[in-house]
């Protein structure tokens, strides 16, 4: 893994942690359920080394919690 890929990987991991923290603090309800679906899709994309898709899903999760 080159330095640029490692930087993107670190950014994705930090973004996931940030969204997870917001999700953990959110009250139960439809917004939290929607955010969870996007977060799980981001986890799947990240596992498949598709960081672009992971970030897209994390942004949607954040929007759902807003």
N, C-alpha and C positions, 0 to 999 in steps of 0.2 A: 504494500500500500504506500503510495507516495504521500508527500507532505500535504498536498492539496486535498487528497482524499481523506486523510486523517483529520484535517481541519473541518471538512464538511461533515464527517462522522461525529466529531465532537460537538459541532453546532446542532446536529440533529438530536444527539443525546441530551444536550442542554435544553433544547426546545421541548422535547418529550417530557423531561422532568418538570419544566415550568408548567406545561399544560396539565400534567398529572396532579401537581400541587393545587392548581386552580380547581380541577375537577374534584379532588378530595375535599376541598373547602365548600364546594357548591351545595346548596340545599337539594334534596331529592325532588325530582319532578321531570317533566318532559325535556327541558333544556339539558339537564344532566344526562338523561338517557341518550339524547341525540349526540351530545359531546362524546359519550362513551363509544358509540358506534364509529365516530370519526377517529377517536384515539386508537381503537382496535385496528382500524384500517391502516392507520399510520404505523402501528407496530408491525403489521404484516408487510407493508411496503418497505419498512426499514430492514426487516429480516431478509427481504429479497434484494437488498442493496439498491433500492430505488428511493434515494433520499429526496428527489424532487417531488415524488408522489407523497412521501411521508410528510414533507413540509406543507403541502397543499392540504392534506387531511388534518394536520395539527392546526393550521389556520382556521379551518372550518370548525374544529372542536372549540377553539377559542371564541369564535363568533357565536357558537351555540350557547356558550356560558355567559356571554355579555348581556 
